[in-house]
Amino acid sequence: EDCKTMYINSWSKSIKLCFQHQFLLWRRDVYGWRMKIIQDFVMGIIVGTVFWQTEQPGSIMGVLFQTLLYICLGTMQSVSPNIDVRAIFYKHQDNNFFPTWTFVIGRSLASIPVYMIDAILYGTIVYFFAGLAYD
């Protein structure tokens, strides 16, 4: 009730609007997500080839470390665009468009497809190339 009186929309409507806005921005960035798919594919092939059909425990730990490093460095790339969005966020916040937590949840939900594509594409290639599949 307090969310409705203080802000223009209810919390559920705010989450939905933030999600739709962020998802639309992601969908329109055709160059960005195509390059991300190519990057995942190429990195998956490189890491999978380096650790081709390994059975040594040390090499399996190397695959896991390399995968974790790739994920960490990939998420570092998303920090800069989030900082650039602050000015727009502050403008919306000053006009009571939505609470902060609905903005964060909406953006987080909209980024799930991006991370799923990363995990499925990169993970599948590395999994089978490195021989982690159970015989």
Solvent accessible surface area in square Angstrom, and as a share of the most:
residue,aa,sasa,rsa
1,E,177,0.79
2,D,107,0.55
3,C,28,0.17
4,K,114,0.48
5,T,103,0.60
6,M,109,0.48
7,Y,29,0.11
8,I,105,0.54
9,N,34,0.17
10,S,38,0.25
11,W,136,0.48
12,S,61,0.39
13,K,96,0.41
14,S,1,0.01
15,I,26,0.13
16,K,112,0.47
17,L,73,0.36
18,C,10,0.06
19,F,67,0.28
20,Q,85,0.38
21,H,98,0.44
22,Q,36,0.16
23,F,52,0.22
24,L,59,0.30
25,L,78,0.39
26,W,54,0.19
27,R,132,0.48
28,R,167,0.61
29,D,74,0.38
30,V,56,0.32
31,Y,161,0.61
32,G,26,0.25
33,W,75,0.26
34,R,136,0.50
35,M,83,0.37
36,K,41,0.17
37,I,61,0.31
38,I,91,0.46
39,Q,58,0.26
40,D,0,0.00
41,F,96,0.40
42,V,69,0.40
43,M,51,0.23
44,G,0,0.00
45,I,60,0.30
46,I,87,0.44
47,V,4,0.02
48,G,0,0.00
49,T,77,0.45
50,V,104,0.60
51,F,42,0.18
52,W,150,0.53
53,Q,92,0.41
54,T,18,0.10
55,E,154,0.69
56,Q,124,0.55
57,P,106,0.67
58,G,56,0.54
59,S,28,0.18
60,I,56,0.28
61,M,126,0.56
62,G,21,0.21
63,V,1,0.01
64,L,94,0.47
65,F,131,0.55
66,Q,48,0.21
67,T,31,0.18
68,L,107,0.53
69,L,69,0.34
70,Y,19,0.07
71,I,92,0.47
72,C,64,0.39
73,L,92,0.46
74,G,17,0.16
75,T,57,0.33
76,M,125,0.56
77,Q,108,0.48
78,S,41,0.27
79,V,80,0.46
80,S,67,0.43
81,P,68,0.43
82,N,71,0.37
83,I,88,0.45
84,D,103,0.54
85,V,34,0.20
86,R,128,0.47
87,A,74,0.57
88,I,88,0.45
89,F,27,0.11
90,Y,114,0.43
91,K,120,0.51
92,H,42,0.19
93,Q,48,0.21
94,D,118,0.61
95,N,82,0.42
96,N,59,0.30
97,F,74,0.31
98,F,20,0.08
99,P,8,0.05
100,T,65,0.38
101,W,121,0.43
102,T,0,0.00
103,F,33,0.14
104,V,82,0.47
105,I,69,0.35
106,G,0,0.00
107,R,44,0.16
108,S,59,0.38
109,L,78,0.39
110,A,2,0.01
111,S,33,0.21
112,I,87,0.44
113,P,40,0.25
114,V,32,0.19
115,Y,99,0.38
116,M,101,0.45
117,I,63,0.32
118,D,24,0.12
119,A,63,0.49
120,I,108,0.55
121,L,46,0.23
122,Y,7,0.03
123,G,29,0.28
124,T,65,0.38
125,I,23,0.12
126,V,6,0.04
127,Y,92,0.35
128,F,115,0.48
129,F,61,0.25
130,A,0,0.00
131,G,27,0.26
132,L,52,0.26
133,A,35,0.27
134,Y,211,0.80
135,D,170,0.88
